[in-house]
Amino acid sequence: MLKEKKERLESKGWKIGSAEDFLGLTPEESAYIDLKISLSANLRKLRADQNVTQVELAKILHSSQSRVAKIEKGDPTVSIDLIIKSLLALGASRKQVARAISS
């Protein structure tokens, strides 16, 4: 955010901070969320790179297209286990999964 805009908002009583500050997240909770988002984004990219539709991935996972959409969006109801299972189902190697985790 631009310094001038921040100062203008603060002068009007607004508090500026991060999502972690607003939600009161611990560093561990914040890291967990970042991890889920990274894995989900990598799944979406891998699926698109392979020209696999959400419907096709859902069939591979014995799930539904709407569940695949939730996986790719990092929905809170989706476990990291399911995201990793989905990556592996698309043929991702352990090394690729490790890169997704570390990115």
Stockholm file with secondary structure:
# STOCKHOLM 1.0

chainA/1-103         MLKEKKERLESKGWKIGSAEDFLGLTPEESAYIDLKISLSANLRKLRADQNVTQVELAKILHSSQSRVAKIEKGDPTVSIDLIIKSLLALGASRKQVARAISS
#=GR chainA/1-103 SS CCHHHHHHHHHTTCCCCCHHHHHTCCHHHHHHHHHHHHHHHHHHHHHHHTTCCHHHHHHHHTSCHHHHHHHHHTCTTSCHHHHHHHHHHTTCCHHHHHHHHHC
#=GC SS_cons         CCHHHHHHHHHTTCCCCCHHHHHTCCHHHHHHHHHHHHHHHHHHHHHHHTTCCHHHHHHHHTSCHHHHHHHHHTCTTSCHHHHHHHHHHTTCCHHHHHHHHHC
//
